[in-house]
């Protein structure tokens, strides 16, 4: 590749998303292909939202009064959240 490297900008990703949706909504593709494109986009959005929720809930601090004490657990039991 020589010494030159071309980096994509943030706008390239946005343009690609708009182009992807344009194909899914307004192209002359058969219905099954358009629905596949739209389903892939929808699944990507849902996956991103679920991933965001999981990371948000895993980093949330516990409430002050909700801490469990080690005294109530027996040695052969493990904590389950």
C-alpha positions in Angstrom: 0.0 0.0 0.0 2.9 2.3 -0.1 3.2 5.0 2.6 -0.2 6.6 1.9 -3.2 5.6 4.1 -6.6 7.0 3.4 -8.9 7.0 6.5 -12.6 7.2 6.2 -14.4 10.0 7.9 -17.4 9.8 10.2 -19.5 11.2 7.4 -18.7 8.2 5.2 -20.6 5.9 7.7 -23.6 8.2 7.7 -23.7 8.3 3.9 -23.5 4.5 3.8 -26.4 4.2 6.2 -28.5 6.6 4.2 -27.7 4.8 1.0 -28.5 1.5 2.6 -31.9 2.8 3.7 -32.5 4.4 0.3 -32.0 1.0 -1.4 -34.3 -0.6 1.2 -37.1 1.9 0.7 -37.0 3.4 -2.7 -35.2 1.1 -5.1 -36.6 -1.2 -7.8 -35.5 -4.3 -6.0 -38.0 -7.2 -5.6 -40.1 -7.0 -2.4 -38.2 -9.9 -0.8 -34.8 -8.1 -1.3 -36.1 -4.8 0.0 -37.6 -6.4 3.1 -34.3 -8.2 3.7 -32.4 -4.9 3.6 -34.9 -3.3 5.9 -34.8 -6.3 8.3 -31.0 -6.2 8.5 -31.1 -2.5 9.3 -33.7 -3.0 11.9 -31.9 -5.9 13.5 -28.7 -3.8 13.6 -30.5 -1.0 15.4 -32.1 -3.4 17.9 -28.7 -5.1 18.6 -27.1 -1.7 19.2 -29.8 -0.6 21.6 -29.7 -3.9 23.5 -25.9 -3.7 23.7 -26.2 -0.2 25.0 -28.7 -1.2 27.6 -26.6 -4.1 28.8 -23.5 -2.0 29.1 -25.4 0.7 30.9 -27.0 -1.7 33.4 -23.7 -3.5 34.1 -21.9 -0.3 35.0 -24.7 1.0 37.3 -23.7 1.3 40.9 -25.8 -0.6 43.5 -28.1 1.2 45.8 -26.7 2.0 49.3 -29.1 -0.2 51.2 -29.1 -3.1 48.7 -25.6 -4.4 49.5 -25.6 -8.0 50.5 -23.6 -9.1 53.5 -21.1 -12.0 53.4 -22.3 -13.1 56.8 -25.6 -14.4 55.5 -24.0 -16.7 52.9 -22.7 -20.2 53.8 -19.4 -21.3 52.5 -20.7 -23.7 49.9 -23.2 -21.2 48.4 -22.2 -18.7 45.7 -23.7 -15.3 45.0 -26.2 -15.1 42.2 -27.4 -11.8 40.8 
